[in-house]
Amino acid sequence: MKKAIRPSSLCVHEAHDPRSTQPHVLPIYPTASYVFESIDQGIDIFAGRQKGHVYSRYGNPTVEAIADKLARLEVHGSEIPAQGILLSSGMAAFTTLVMALLNSGDKVLSQANIYGGTTELLGAFAKLGIETVWTDLTDARAVEAALQKHSEIRLVLVESPANPAMQCADIAMLARLARHYKAYSAVDNTFATPLLQQPLLLGADFSLYSTTKYLNGHGNAIAGAIIGKDAELMQKKIWKTMCLNGTNASPWEAWLTANGIKTLPLRMKQHCENAMAVAHFLEKHPQVSRVNYPGLLTHPQHDIAKKQMSSFGGMLSFELHGGLEAGIKWMNALRFIPLVPTLGELETMALHPASMSHRNIPPEIRKQNGITDGLIRLSVGIEAVEDILEDIEQALEKI
Ligand SMILES: *Cc1c(COP(=O)(O)O)cnc(C)c1O
């Protein structure tokens, strides 16, 4: 029998785990560190001779289970090996990737019409001596010219479909050009998810996610992911940078993300169907001047989207003939659709990029990239499509 200890010690000591069978659902491990059975085992784990957990900034079972699931999802249907790292947010994924791969003096090649936070972050890296060259990544000639002119480019970062104007860039073309000019290629695949688009299979080196959006889908956790196929690079550089920068995901957020992913296929199917119906409705409406949805034949990169995506996702944006003023009236007249500054959740949500998500992007850059003041972004949810369409229509009647 164990020696009886005093109540003040009993309270402090870790409780005995009475589990005798495996739980069916992945448990949350809210622990900062892990116990070693002996000092020899501790040394072996620290030295990498034996697998094991040490400290949750380096690794946590709940977090790793989801990172592994995402990596398998990323390359489904192929023999390509993939490794995943789950991070504290989508932004943490970008920061970690850039800090891991680039040095002062290196450059990034990207496009200005992406997630507003990414544009701002890349701008902020300039103070560390990492500058970004902006170009139109849908234009192969412009991309090659930029890579030739700036031999310091080490990373080509693309978002496709891009937030909020929905441009689609040819991922295979970008990956090929990046490799030719000795740069890495990374794709922000947040809008598509690995179910609709598989960047690693198209030749890219990395897929990046804000899992906060579609992968979780329920809007209750912030997390991000980096998926890559070079195991050594993932382990030695990216995982290491994550540990040192402390950009690791929390087990709670990982667990909520784990719950969300289970229904991803069902949700994406409904998002795609509903968004296509909304896009068709808006395209035919006399008050609407433009609809940006990759699934429409009128989308300038519809052919590219069709080539690299299995379906076109739940995101679209549009403009009214009445411009900004009409857009504001329309958004204020919505009854069913809330105004929420996020995307990829179950509910349909509207947002005004120029005043919200992209307000810190200089107006001239917004204009050059189709982020006009009158542009409205819709994250089309999985509700009954009739309810979504009826709300859109009744609000249009109020303009
Ligand atoms: C939300 C989002 C991000 C940032 O992710 P967080 O999880 O909010 O840090 C990056 N890229 C895209 C396309 C996004 O939608």
Ligand as a Chemical Component Dictionary entry (heavy atoms), coordinates in Angstrom:
data_LIG
# 
_chem_comp.id                   LIG 
_chem_comp.type                 NON-POLYMER 
_chem_comp.pdbx_formal_charge   0 
_chem_comp.three_letter_code    LIG 
# 
loop_
_chem_comp_atom.comp_id 
_chem_comp_atom.atom_id 
_chem_comp_atom.alt_atom_id 
_chem_comp_atom.type_symbol 
_chem_comp_atom.charge 
_chem_comp_atom.model_Cartn_x 
_chem_comp_atom.model_Cartn_y 
_chem_comp_atom.model_Cartn_z 
_chem_comp_atom.pdbx_ordinal 
LIG C1 C1 C 0 -8.888 34.308 -41.057 1  
LIG C2 C2 C 0 -7.873 34.130 -42.109 2  
LIG C3 C3 C 0 -6.503 34.196 -41.804 3  
LIG C4 C4 C 0 -6.001 34.474 -40.402 4  
LIG O1 O1 O 0 -6.324 33.446 -39.541 5  
LIG P1 P1 P 0 -6.587 33.596 -37.946 6  
LIG O2 O2 O 0 -6.953 32.225 -37.531 7  
LIG O3 O3 O 0 -7.657 34.620 -37.764 8  
LIG O4 O4 O 0 -5.290 34.078 -37.374 9  
LIG C5 C5 C 0 -5.599 34.002 -42.833 10 
LIG N1 N1 N 0 -6.011 33.777 -44.101 11 
LIG C6 C6 C 0 -7.314 33.728 -44.422 12 
LIG C7 C7 C 0 -7.698 33.470 -45.845 13 
LIG C8 C8 C 0 -8.285 33.908 -43.456 14 
LIG O5 O5 O 0 -9.578 33.859 -43.794 15 
# 
loop_
_chem_comp_bond.comp_id 
_chem_comp_bond.atom_id_1 
_chem_comp_bond.atom_id_2 
_chem_comp_bond.value_order 
_chem_comp_bond.pdbx_ordinal 
LIG C1 C2 SING 1  
LIG C2 C3 SING 2  
LIG C2 C8 DOUB 3  
LIG C3 C4 SING 4  
LIG C3 C5 DOUB 5  
LIG C4 O1 SING 6  
LIG O1 P1 SING 7  
LIG P1 O2 DOUB 8  
LIG P1 O3 SING 9  
LIG P1 O4 SING 10 
LIG C5 N1 SING 11 
LIG N1 C6 DOUB 12 
LIG C6 C7 SING 13 
LIG C6 C8 SING 14 
LIG C8 O5 SING 15 
# 
